[in-house]
Amino acid sequence: MKYPTLVTLLLASLATGAYAQGDSQGKTFSELDLDKDLRVSLNEAEADPIVAGQFATLDQDADGYLDTQEFARVDRRDRDY
């Protein structure tokens, strides 16, 4: 092959793009629930800026935590259009 370095760079670029795209989806409930108590505190939610920014609205019962049902309401739609 004449251009092995170019092919390697192209593949690395594609892999990085796929990783970045997946990362933009935000963290899952399990990833945020660091202490595994089946709820996400505001402190834990701060690892995902989207969840942290919506925390007060998502916390329907105002107990200071998000359960799985509250977390399911996270709005991850792109607002820059």
N, C-alpha and C positions, 0 to 999 in steps of 0.2 A: 504494500500500500504506500502510495506516495506521501500522504499527509497524515501520519499517525498522530502527531501532536495536535493537529487541528481537530481530528475526530475525537480525541480524548478531551480536549477543551469543550467541544460541542456537547458531548455526553455529560460532562461535569456541569455545564451550564443548565442543561435540561433537568438534571437531578436536583440542582439547587433551586430552580424555579418551582419544581413540584413540591419540595419541602416547604418553601416559603408560602406557597398557596395553601398547603395543608395547615400551616401555622396560623394563617390569617383567619381560620375558622374559629379560633379561640380554644380555650381549655374546656375539657369535659367536666361534668360534675365530679367524677372520681378523681380527676387530676387536681381539682381545687379543694376537695375535702381531705385536707392533709391529715387530720387526726382521725379520720374514718368514723365519725360519729353520725354519719348519714345526714349531715346538714352543712351548709357553707356559711361561715361567718363573713362579715365585711372584711376582716383582716385577711382571710383566705381568698376572698373574691378579688382583692387588689392585685392578684397575679394575672388577672384578665381585665384589662381596662374597660371592655364593653360591659361585662357583668358588674364591675364596680360602679360604673356610671349609671346603671339602671337599678342598682341594689334597692334603694328606697322604694321605688315603684314596684319591683318584683316581690318584695317582702310584704305580702298581702296581710298577714296577721301581725305585722309589726313586732315580731319577737326577736329581731336582730339576726335572724338566720334565714337562709333559703333552703327549703326542702326540695325534693326532686320535682314536685309539681310546680312549685314557684320557679325553679331554675328552668324548667321546660318552656317558660314564657320569654326567655331571653330573645331579644330582637337583634339579629346579626345582619340585617339588611344593610347594604351599602347606602349611605345617605349622601354621597358626593356625586349625584347625577342631576 
